[in-house]
């Protein structure tokens, strides 16, 4: 199944990371499908994967990622893309400043679906990395909120790391490692 998966994403950076993390080129495609707005990453991923598989008529891989910020009871979570689209990464940092607590978790959730599978049956895996939100955006590598997330045990944001360092520490790296194992299990059934 892995050979025929299409990674449905509008973010070329995610597609490049996916290729690196899987160790081979991956077919990526941007399609316009409505994305449900939900707090739970898995719910968003499962529905998006089912809709994309139905639309394309073939197996798909989708991802949702975001930041769970401790001071905000894990908000914005699956809504991170929409928050940063509205206020930007610098705006998110400014909004967090009065709270003092800068702890956060970077989350990546991946789901695989094929035509006819219901959302509740979609295999979903996740990668989580604890860290903090930087006092200001830093770095030029990566994309999105990489400029504000510092993983525990490091002083650099993801955007300050070379790709190999980020891949070894990132939420997406952990999610793709879990995906490889899940796909091996699916392919032996």
DONUTOR-364436 format. One record per residue (C-alpha): residue number from 1; x, y negated, z; residue in three letters. Coordinates in pm, whole numbers. Layout:
N
(lovo NUM (X Y Z) ALA) ...
This chain:
189
(lovo 1 (0 0 0) UNK) (lovo 2 (286 -240 81) UNK) (lovo 3 (394 -246 -284) UNK) (lovo 4 (57 -377 -396) UNK) (lovo 5 (-7 -632 -118) UNK) (lovo 6 (-61 -992 -219) UNK) (lovo 7 (28 -1251 46) UNK) (lovo 8 (-251 -1505 36) UNK) (lovo 9 (-107 -1838 148) UNK) (lovo 10 (-103 -2199 40) UNK) (lovo 11 (233 -2247 210) UNK) (lovo 12 (538 -2165 -6) UNK) (lovo 13 (755 -2172 309) UNK) (lovo 14 (557 -1884 458) UNK) (lovo 15 (597 -1686 136) UNK) (lovo 16 (975 -1740 138) UNK) (lovo 17 (997 -1632 503) UNK) (lovo 18 (782 -1326 431) UNK) (lovo 19 (1019 -1220 153) UNK) (lovo 20 (1321 -1261 381) UNK) (lovo 21 (1155 -1078 670) UNK) (lovo 22 (1040 -788 453) UNK) (lovo 23 (1377 -773 275) UNK) (lovo 24 (1227 -792 -74) UNK) (lovo 25 (1028 -1024 -298) UNK) (lovo 26 (664 -1059 -212) UNK) (lovo 27 (383 -1166 -441) UNK) (lovo 28 (218 -1475 -300) UNK) (lovo 29 (-100 -1632 -424) UNK) (lovo 30 (-294 -1940 -328) UNK) (lovo 31 (-669 -1904 -347) UNK) (lovo 32 (-935 -2130 -206) UNK) (lovo 33 (-1139 -1934 43) UNK) (lovo 34 (-1326 -2087 333) UNK) (lovo 35 (-1146 -2033 662) UNK) (lovo 36 (-1359 -1989 970) UNK) (lovo 37 (-1269 -2215 1258) UNK) (lovo 38 (-1222 -2010 1572) UNK) (lovo 39 (-1005 -2019 1880) UNK) (lovo 40 (-885 -1659 1840) UNK) (lovo 41 (-614 -1603 1578) UNK) (lovo 42 (-722 -1243 1516) UNK) (lovo 43 (-1078 -1346 1436) UNK) (lovo 44 (-959 -1601 1180) UNK) (lovo 45 (-712 -1356 1022) UNK) (lovo 46 (-955 -1064 998) UNK) (lovo 47 (-1227 -1267 827) UNK) (lovo 48 (-984 -1446 597) UNK) (lovo 49 (-825 -1114 495) UNK) (lovo 50 (-1163 -954 419) UNK) (lovo 51 (-1274 -1255 215) UNK) (lovo 52 (-945 -1266 20) UNK) (lovo 53 (-951 -891 -52) UNK) (lovo 54 (-1309 -917 -176) UNK) (lovo 55 (-1221 -1219 -391) UNK) (lovo 56 (-909 -1063 -547) UNK) (lovo 57 (-1029 -703 -554) UNK) (lovo 58 (-698 -573 -416) UNK) (lovo 59 (-509 -532 -86) UNK) (lovo 60 (-403 -859 75) UNK) (lovo 61 (-192 -990 359) UNK) (lovo 62 (-288 -1309 541) UNK) (lovo 63 (-138 -1499 831) UNK) (lovo 64 (-253 -1754 1081) UNK) (lovo 65 (-6 -1920 1312) UNK) (lovo 66 (-10 -2191 1571) UNK) (lovo 67 (94 -2322 1907) UNK) (lovo 68 (-65 -2237 2239) UNK) (lovo 69 (24 -2531 2464) UNK) (lovo 70 (8 -2449 2836) UNK) (lovo 71 (-89 -2800 2950) UNK) (lovo 72 (-392 -2783 2721) UNK) (lovo 73 (-508 -2432 2825) UNK) (lovo 74 (-355 -2285 2505) UNK) (lovo 75 (-512 -2542 2270) UNK) (lovo 76 (-474 -2594 1977) UNK) (lovo 77 (-402 -2223 1910) UNK) (lovo 78 (-561 -2118 1582) UNK) (lovo 79 (-657 -2482 1524) UNK) (lovo 80 (-294 -2607 1514) UNK) (lovo 81 (-297 -2658 1138) UNK) (lovo 82 (-599 -2886 1165) UNK) (lovo 83 (-462 -3082 1461) UNK) (lovo 84 (-126 -3146 1293) UNK) (lovo 85 (-299 -3227 965) UNK) (lovo 86 (-492 -3498 1152) UNK) (lovo 87 (-223 -3646 1378) UNK) (lovo 88 (104 -3498 1251) UNK) (lovo 89 (370 -3325 1457) UNK) (lovo 90 (487 -3656 1608) UNK) (lovo 91 (128 -3734 1706) UNK) (lovo 92 (94 -3398 1878) UNK) (lovo 93 (413 -3470 2076) UNK) (lovo 94 (281 -3815 2178) UNK) (lovo 95 (-51 -3665 2288) UNK) (lovo 96 (134 -3413 2508) UNK) (lovo 97 (364 -3668 2675) UNK) (lovo 98 (131 -3767 2965) UNK) (lovo 99 (90 -3402 3068) UNK) (lovo 100 (452 -3336 3169) UNK) (lovo 101 (431 -2961 3106) UNK) (lovo 102 (582 -2894 2761) UNK) (lovo 103 (560 -2513 2772) UNK) (lovo 104 (411 -2351 2464) UNK) (lovo 105 (394 -2021 2280) UNK) (lovo 106 (444 -1993 1905) UNK) (lovo 107 (205 -1734 1763) UNK) (lovo 108 (188 -1558 1426) UNK) (lovo 109 (-94 -1316 1351) UNK) (lovo 110 (-95 -1104 1034) UNK) (lovo 111 (-379 -902 891) UNK) (lovo 112 (-406 -660 601) UNK) (lovo 113 (-733 -590 422) UNK) (lovo 114 (-852 -414 110) UNK) (lovo 115 (-1184 -439 -72) UNK) (lovo 116 (-1471 -295 130) UNK) (lovo 117 (-1312 -305 476) UNK) (lovo 118 (-1518 -483 746) UNK) (lovo 119 (-1350 -754 959) UNK) (lovo 120 (-1357 -539 1273) UNK) (lovo 121 (-1148 -268 1098) UNK) (lovo 122 (-872 -500 970) UNK) (lovo 123 (-531 -401 1108) UNK) (lovo 124 (-403 -709 1290) UNK) (lovo 125 (-58 -758 1446) UNK) (lovo 126 (97 -1052 1623) UNK) (lovo 127 (430 -1203 1718) UNK) (lovo 128 (464 -1439 2013) UNK) (lovo 129 (761 -1649 2124) UNK) (lovo 130 (758 -1861 2441) UNK) (lovo 131 (925 -2199 2434) UNK) (lovo 132 (871 -2570 2475) UNK) (lovo 133 (760 -2865 2269) UNK) (lovo 134 (1046 -3103 2189) UNK) (lovo 135 (1017 -3467 2300) UNK) (lovo 136 (1031 -3572 1933) UNK) (lovo 137 (1040 -3396 1594) UNK) (lovo 138 (1390 -3275 1501) UNK) (lovo 139 (1541 -3087 1208) UNK) (lovo 140 (1487 -3047 836) UNK) (lovo 141 (1461 -2669 787) UNK) (lovo 142 (1140 -2470 793) UNK) (lovo 143 (800 -2632 765) UNK) (lovo 144 (507 -2760 966) UNK) (lovo 145 (550 -2765 1340) UNK) (lovo 146 (897 -2603 1323) UNK) (lovo 147 (1025 -2958 1394) UNK) (lovo 148 (875 -2961 1746) UNK) (lovo 149 (903 -2603 1878) UNK) (lovo 150 (1211 -2492 2078) UNK) (lovo 151 (1215 -2119 2158) UNK) (lovo 152 (1319 -2019 2510) UNK) (lovo 153 (1693 -1957 2535) UNK) (lovo 154 (1781 -2213 2269) UNK) (lovo 155 (1816 -2591 2253) UNK) (lovo 156 (1728 -2623 1885) UNK) (lovo 157 (1388 -2653 1725) UNK) (lovo 158 (1307 -2393 1461) UNK) (lovo 159 (1367 -2670 1204) UNK) (lovo 160 (1725 -2718 1331) UNK) (lovo 161 (1809 -2349 1283) UNK) (lovo 162 (1945 -2189 969) UNK) (lovo 163 (1688 -1944 825) UNK) (lovo 164 (1869 -1634 960) UNK) (lovo 165 (1865 -1773 1317) UNK) (lovo 166 (1499 -1865 1294) UNK) (lovo 167 (1406 -1526 1147) UNK) (lovo 168 (1580 -1349 1437) UNK) (lovo 169 (1395 -1553 1702) UNK) (lovo 170 (1064 -1649 1549) UNK) (lovo 171 (704 -1553 1607) UNK) (lovo 172 (676 -1471 1237) UNK) (lovo 173 (981 -1242 1253) UNK) (lovo 174 (820 -1050 1540) UNK) (lovo 175 (486 -1031 1359) UNK) (lovo 176 (644 -895 1040) UNK) (lovo 177 (839 -634 1240) UNK) (lovo 178 (507 -520 1390) UNK) (lovo 179 (346 -525 1044) UNK) (lovo 180 (613 -293 901) UNK) (lovo 181 (536 -39 1175) UNK) (lovo 182 (159 -73 1128) UNK) (lovo 183 (187 -24 752) UNK) (lovo 184 (402 287 797) UNK) (lovo 185 (125 430 1015) UNK) (lovo 186 (-148 335 768) UNK) (lovo 187 (41 488 476) UNK) (lovo 188 (78 823 655) UNK) (lovo 189 (-295 855 730) UNK) 
